[in-house]
Amino acid sequence: MNADRASTRPIPTAPDGANTQAAPARLPTQGMPLLQWLPGETLYSWIARQHTLWGHRLPAQTAKALFGHDRRGYQHDFPGHLAELVVRTDGQVGDVRSIGLDRTLLRFYRPFLSEASELAYAAAMGGATVAHVRRRLTWARRGGLQVHHPLKACATCIQEDREVSGWAYWHMDHQYPGVWICPVHSQPLQVTSSRSNRYDRVEWNVPDVESLEPAPLADVGVRELESCSRIAWLICDVVGGMPLSRVAPAELNVFYRAALYEQGFVAAAGPDSRVIAAQELVRHLRPLRALPELRGLTSNVEQMNIQLARLLAPTGQESHPMMHFVMMDWLRAARAGTKLLRRVGWGA
C-alpha cells in the first residue's frame, strides 16, 4: 500500500505528438528551475513548491507563469487548463493525461470509471471548463454522503518529508475522500486553515503544522479510530494499487448480491431479507459516522434499504465510490468481502 512512498516515481513525459499546440518562441518558464515530482505528490502541491522556489510574492504570479492567467489552476482537486501548463513547462512535468489521471483527485474515482470515461475527464481538465467534471464525479447518487475535498496532511509526514526531501508536500493518498487516518503513521489527518475552500480566495501553500486545524478524528473513541483506519487502508489499497484495477458498477452489483446471498441476507426474491441486511449495515456504520463524509448518511433502516436496492440493482446504477467502500468494508468485516475483493482484482 505504501510502495509509492518508498520509491520515487519517474517523471511522466509527454508522448510524441501529444500536444500539437505550437510552443511560444520563449516559454514563460524558460530559464526558471522546475522541480521534480515527489512520491505520491499532487499537482497542487507541486505548484505550491514551485511558488516557494521561485519566491513569488503573489499567488497570481505563479498562476500566470504556469497557466497564462492569474486566476487559473487553483482548484486543488480537479484543476483546469492542464494543456496550457504542459506547453508552458515544455512537457517536463508530464502530459495532460498523466497529470490528470495520477496527480489530481481523478485518481480516487478511476477504479469505478471506464477507461474511456477517465480519459474524457482528464481531457476536460486540459481545457478551461471543469465544473461539470466535479459535479459529475462528486454528486452521483450521494444518498446523504457529504462529499467534499479539503486539503489534508499528516503532521508526522510533514516532519519526515522535510528531513528526507527538504520539502513538506501534499500527499495524494491523504486527499482521498474517506481517508482521515495517515496510512503510514496511523494518526488522524488534519485540515489546512491557511487556504479557503472557496476558489475566489486562494493561495499556493505547502503544508505546515502551524497552519493545520485540529484533526476531525482527534477526540473520537478507540472503536471509531479502528473503523476509520480500516476503511482508510482499504481505500488506499484499492485506489493506489498498481497496476490499476477497475470494475464496472454492474459487476459490483453482481458481486454484492452473491456475497449477501452467501450470508443469507438476500434471498432469490429478496426484499424481506434485504431489510435484515440494511439493519446490519446501519449497525456497521455507527463508528464510521466519525468520518465527515459519512455523518449525513442515513441511519434509518428503511432508507438504507433503498440504498441497498440501488447497489444491488441488476441495471448497475451509479453510486459514489464512498458507498462502494462502505459496502466492501462491511462485507469484509462479515467475512464475505475477502472473496469479493479478490474477484474484482483488489486483493483482500
C-alpha positions as CSV (number, residue, x, y, z in Angstrom):
1,M,0.0,0.0,0.0
2,N,2.9,2.4,0.8
3,A,5.1,1.4,-2.1
4,D,4.6,4.8,-3.7
5,R,6.1,6.5,-0.6
6,A,9.1,4.1,-0.6
7,S,10.4,4.9,-4.1
8,T,10.4,8.0,-6.3
9,R,8.0,7.7,-9.2
10,P,9.7,8.6,-12.5
11,I,8.6,11.9,-14.0
12,P,6.0,11.3,-16.7
13,T,6.8,12.7,-20.1
14,A,4.6,13.8,-22.9
15,P,4.5,11.3,-25.8
16,D,5.4,12.4,-29.3
17,G,2.6,14.3,-30.8
18,A,0.6,14.6,-27.6
19,N,0.4,18.3,-27.9
20,T,0.1,19.9,-31.3
21,Q,-0.2,23.4,-30.0
22,A,2.8,25.4,-31.1
23,A,5.1,26.5,-28.2
24,P,5.9,30.2,-27.9
25,A,9.3,31.4,-29.1
26,R,10.3,31.6,-25.5
27,L,8.5,29.5,-22.9
28,P,7.2,31.6,-19.9
29,T,9.1,29.3,-17.5
30,Q,12.2,29.1,-19.7
31,G,15.3,29.7,-17.5
32,M,13.2,29.1,-14.3
33,P,14.0,25.9,-12.4
34,L,11.3,23.2,-12.4
35,L,11.1,20.8,-9.6
36,Q,10.7,17.1,-10.0
37,W,7.7,15.2,-8.6
38,L,8.0,13.8,-5.1
39,P,6.5,10.4,-4.4
40,G,2.7,10.5,-4.4
41,E,2.6,14.3,-4.8
42,T,-0.5,16.1,-6.1
43,L,-0.4,18.8,-8.8
44,Y,-1.4,21.5,-6.4
45,S,1.5,20.5,-4.1
46,W,4.0,20.7,-7.0
47,I,2.7,24.2,-7.9
48,A,2.9,25.3,-4.3
49,R,6.5,24.2,-4.1
50,Q,7.3,26.0,-7.4
51,H,5.7,29.1,-6.0
52,T,8.0,28.8,-2.9
53,L,11.1,28.0,-5.0
54,W,10.5,31.0,-7.4
55,G,10.0,33.3,-4.5
56,H,6.9,34.9,-6.0
57,R,5.2,37.4,-3.6
58,L,1.8,37.0,-5.1
59,P,0.0,33.7,-6.0
60,A,-1.1,35.3,-9.3
61,Q,2.5,35.5,-10.4
62,T,2.9,31.7,-10.3
63,A,-0.6,31.1,-11.8
64,K,0.2,33.4,-14.7
65,A,3.6,31.8,-15.3
66,L,2.2,28.2,-15.3
67,F,-1.3,28.7,-16.7
68,G,-1.2,32.0,-18.6
69,H,-3.7,33.8,-16.4
70,D,-3.6,35.0,-12.7
71,R,-6.9,33.2,-11.9
72,R,-6.2,29.7,-13.3
73,G,-5.2,26.4,-11.9
74,Y,-6.0,27.0,-8.2
75,Q,-8.5,24.1,-7.8
76,H,-6.6,21.5,-5.8
77,D,-9.0,18.6,-6.7
78,F,-9.9,19.0,-10.4
79,P,-7.8,21.8,-11.9
80,G,-8.4,23.1,-15.4
81,H,-6.1,24.4,-18.1
82,L,-3.7,21.5,-17.9
83,A,-2.8,21.7,-21.6
84,E,-1.5,25.2,-21.1
85,L,0.5,24.0,-18.1
86,V,2.1,21.3,-20.3
87,V,3.0,23.8,-23.0
88,R,4.5,26.3,-20.6
89,T,6.6,23.7,-18.9
90,D,7.6,22.1,-22.2
91,G,6.2,18.8,-21.1
92,Q,8.8,18.4,-18.3
93,V,6.1,17.6,-15.7
94,G,4.1,15.3,-17.9
95,D,1.3,15.5,-20.4
96,V,-2.4,16.2,-19.8
97,R,-3.3,12.5,-19.4
98,S,-0.6,11.6,-16.9
99,I,-1.1,14.7,-14.8
100,G,-4.9,14.4,-14.8
101,L,-5.0,10.7,-14.1
102,D,-2.4,10.5,-11.4
103,R,-1.8,13.9,-9.9
104,T,-5.4,15.1,-9.3
105,L,-8.3,13.7,-7.4
106,L,-9.5,11.9,-10.5
107,R,-7.2,9.2,-9.3
108,F,-9.7,8.4,-6.5
109,Y,-12.5,7.8,-9.0
110,R,-10.6,5.8,-11.6
111,P,-11.3,2.3,-10.3
112,F,-15.0,2.9,-10.8
113,L,-14.7,4.5,-14.3
114,S,-14.2,3.0,-17.7
115,E,-11.0,3.8,-19.5
116,A,-12.9,6.0,-22.0
117,S,-14.6,7.9,-19.2
118,E,-11.4,8.6,-17.3
119,L,-9.7,9.8,-20.4
120,A,-12.6,12.1,-21.2
121,Y,-12.4,13.6,-17.7
122,A,-8.7,14.1,-18.0
123,A,-9.1,15.7,-21.4
124,A,-11.7,18.1,-19.9
125,M,-9.2,19.2,-17.3
126,G,-6.9,20.0,-20.2
127,G,-9.4,22.7,-21.2
128,A,-11.0,25.7,-19.4
129,T,-14.2,24.2,-18.1
130,V,-14.0,21.7,-15.2
131,A,-17.2,22.4,-13.3
132,H,-19.0,19.5,-14.9
133,V,-16.2,17.2,-14.0
134,R,-16.5,18.0,-10.3
135,R,-20.3,17.9,-10.5
136,R,-20.5,14.6,-12.4
137,L,-18.0,12.8,-10.2
138,T,-19.0,14.1,-6.8
139,W,-22.8,14.3,-6.9
140,A,-23.5,10.8,-8.3
141,R,-26.3,9.4,-6.1
142,R,-24.7,10.5,-2.9
143,G,-27.6,9.4,-0.7
144,G,-26.6,11.6,2.2
145,L,-22.9,11.4,1.6
146,Q,-21.1,14.7,2.3
147,V,-18.6,14.7,-0.4
148,H,-16.0,17.5,-0.2
149,H,-12.3,17.7,-0.8
150,P,-10.4,19.6,1.9
151,L,-6.6,19.7,1.8
152,K,-5.4,17.2,4.4
153,A,-2.0,16.5,5.9
154,C,-0.3,14.4,8.5
155,A,1.9,16.3,11.0
156,T,4.4,13.4,11.2
157,C,4.6,13.2,7.4
158,I,5.4,16.9,7.2
159,Q,8.3,16.5,9.6
160,E,9.7,13.3,7.9
161,D,9.2,14.7,4.4
162,R,11.3,17.8,5.3
163,E,14.0,15.6,6.7
164,V,14.1,13.3,3.6
165,S,13.4,15.7,0.7
166,G,13.8,19.1,2.1
167,W,10.1,19.8,1.4
168,A,6.8,19.3,3.1
169,Y,4.2,18.5,0.5
170,W,0.6,17.3,-0.1
171,H,0.3,13.6,-0.5
172,M,-2.3,12.2,-2.9
173,D,-3.5,9.4,-0.6
174,H,-4.2,11.9,2.1
175,Q,-6.6,13.7,-0.1
176,Y,-8.9,10.7,-1.0
177,P,-12.4,11.1,0.4
178,G,-12.9,8.8,3.4
179,V,-9.2,8.8,4.3
180,W,-8.8,10.7,7.6
181,I,-6.0,8.4,9.0
182,C,-2.5,8.6,7.6
183,P,-1.8,5.2,6.0
184,V,1.8,5.4,7.1
185,H,1.7,6.7,10.6
186,S,-1.9,5.7,11.6
187,Q,-2.6,9.1,13.1
188,P,-5.6,11.4,12.3
189,L,-5.1,13.8,9.4
190,Q,-5.6,17.5,9.8
191,V,-7.1,20.1,7.5
192,T,-5.2,23.3,6.5
193,S,-6.6,26.5,7.8
194,S,-4.4,28.7,5.5
195,R,-6.4,28.1,2.3
196,S,-10.1,28.7,1.9
197,N,-12.1,26.1,0.0
198,R,-13.6,29.0,-1.9
199,Y,-11.8,29.3,-5.2
200,D,-12.1,33.1,-5.1
201,R,-9.7,33.3,-2.1
202,V,-6.7,31.1,-2.9
203,E,-3.0,30.7,-2.1
204,W,-0.2,28.3,-3.0
205,N,0.7,26.8,0.3
206,V,2.9,23.8,1.2
207,P,1.6,22.1,4.4
208,D,2.8,23.4,7.7
209,V,2.0,22.1,11.1
210,E,1.2,25.5,12.5
211,S,-1.4,26.1,9.7
212,L,-3.3,22.9,10.4
213,E,-6.6,22.8,12.3
214,P,-7.3,20.2,14.9
215,A,-8.0,16.8,13.4
216,P,-11.7,15.9,13.0
217,L,-11.0,12.5,14.5
218,A,-8.8,13.8,17.3
219,D,-11.4,13.2,20.0
220,V,-13.2,10.0,18.8
221,G,-13.1,6.7,20.6
222,V,-10.9,3.7,20.0
223,R,-13.7,1.8,18.1
224,E,-14.2,4.8,15.8
225,L,-10.5,5.1,15.2
226,E,-10.1,1.4,14.4
227,S,-13.1,1.6,11.9
228,C,-11.9,4.7,10.2
229,S,-8.3,3.3,9.9
230,R,-9.7,0.1,8.4
231,I,-11.6,1.9,5.7
232,A,-8.7,4.3,5.0
233,W,-6.4,1.4,4.4
234,L,-9.0,-0.2,2.1
235,I,-9.4,2.9,0.1
236,C,-5.6,3.4,-0.3
237,D,-5.1,-0.2,-1.3
238,V,-7.8,-0.1,-4.0
239,V,-7.1,3.4,-5.4
240,G,-3.3,3.3,-5.1
241,G,-3.0,-0.3,-6.5
242,M,-0.6,-0.7,-9.4
243,P,-1.5,-1.6,-12.0
244,L,-4.9,-0.1,-11.5
245,S,-7.8,-2.5,-11.4
246,R,-11.2,-1.2,-12.4
247,V,-14.6,-2.7,-12.2
248,A,-17.9,-1.6,-13.7
249,P,-20.9,-0.8,-11.3
250,A,-22.9,-3.6,-12.9
251,E,-20.2,-6.1,-12.0
252,L,-20.1,-4.8,-8.4
253,N,-23.9,-5.3,-8.2
254,V,-23.5,-8.9,-9.1
255,F,-20.7,-9.4,-6.6
256,Y,-22.7,-7.7,-3.8
257,R,-25.7,-9.9,-4.4
258,A,-23.5,-13.1,-4.4
259,A,-21.8,-12.0,-1.1
260,L,-25.1,-11.2,0.6
261,Y,-26.7,-14.4,-0.6
262,E,-23.8,-16.3,0.9
263,Q,-24.5,-14.6,4.2
264,G,-28.2,-15.3,4.0
265,F,-29.1,-11.6,3.8
266,V,-30.6,-11.7,0.3
267,A,-32.8,-14.5,-0.9
268,A,-33.7,-15.1,-4.5
269,A,-36.8,-13.0,-4.4
270,G,-35.3,-10.8,-1.7
271,P,-36.9,-7.7,-0.2
272,D,-37.7,-9.1,3.3
273,S,-34.3,-10.5,3.9
274,R,-32.7,-7.4,2.5
275,V,-34.2,-5.4,5.4
276,I,-32.1,-7.5,7.7
277,A,-29.0,-6.6,5.6
278,A,-30.0,-3.0,5.9
279,Q,-30.2,-3.3,9.7
280,E,-26.7,-4.9,9.8
281,L,-25.3,-2.2,7.5
282,V,-26.7,0.6,9.7
283,R,-25.1,-1.1,12.8
284,H,-21.8,-1.4,11.0
285,L,-21.9,2.3,10.0
286,R,-22.1,3.6,13.6
287,P,-18.4,4.0,14.3
288,L,-17.8,5.1,10.7
289,R,-20.0,8.1,11.2
290,A,-17.0,9.8,12.7
291,L,-15.9,10.3,9.1
292,P,-17.0,13.8,7.8
293,E,-18.2,12.1,4.5
294,L,-20.5,9.7,6.3
295,R,-22.0,11.9,9.0
296,G,-25.0,12.6,6.9
297,L,-25.6,9.0,5.7
298,T,-28.9,7.7,6.8
299,S,-29.3,5.7,10.0
300,N,-32.9,4.9,9.0
301,V,-33.2,1.2,8.1
302,E,-35.9,1.8,5.6
303,Q,-33.9,4.5,3.8
304,M,-30.8,2.3,4.0
305,N,-32.8,-0.5,2.4
306,I,-33.4,1.9,-0.6
307,Q,-29.6,2.4,-0.8
308,L,-29.0,-1.3,-0.8
309,A,-31.6,-1.8,-3.5
310,R,-29.7,0.7,-5.7
311,L,-26.4,-1.1,-5.0
312,L,-27.9,-4.5,-5.8
313,A,-29.9,-3.4,-8.9
314,P,-29.0,-5.5,-11.9
315,T,-29.0,-2.4,-14.1
316,G,-25.8,-1.2,-12.4
317,Q,-27.0,2.2,-11.1
318,E,-24.2,4.5,-10.2
319,S,-23.3,5.2,-6.6
320,H,-20.5,7.3,-5.2
321,P,-17.2,5.4,-4.6
322,M,-17.5,6.0,-0.9
323,M,-20.7,4.0,-0.8
324,H,-18.9,1.1,-2.5
325,F,-16.1,1.3,0.0
326,V,-18.6,1.2,2.8
327,M,-20.1,-1.9,1.3
328,M,-16.7,-3.6,0.9
329,D,-15.7,-2.7,4.4
330,W,-19.0,-4.2,5.8
331,L,-18.8,-7.3,3.7
332,R,-15.2,-7.9,4.6
333,A,-16.0,-7.5,8.3
334,A,-18.8,-10.1,7.8
335,R,-16.2,-12.4,6.3
336,A,-17.9,-12.1,2.9
337,G,-15.7,-9.4,1.4
338,T,-12.4,-11.2,1.1
339,K,-13.5,-13.3,-1.8
340,L,-15.3,-10.3,-3.3
341,L,-12.2,-8.1,-3.3
342,R,-10.1,-10.8,-4.8
343,R,-12.7,-11.5,-7.5
344,V,-12.6,-7.8,-8.6
345,G,-8.8,-7.8,-8.5
346,W,-8.5,-5.6,-5.4
347,G,-6.8,-8.1,-3.1
348,A,-8.0,-8.8,0.4
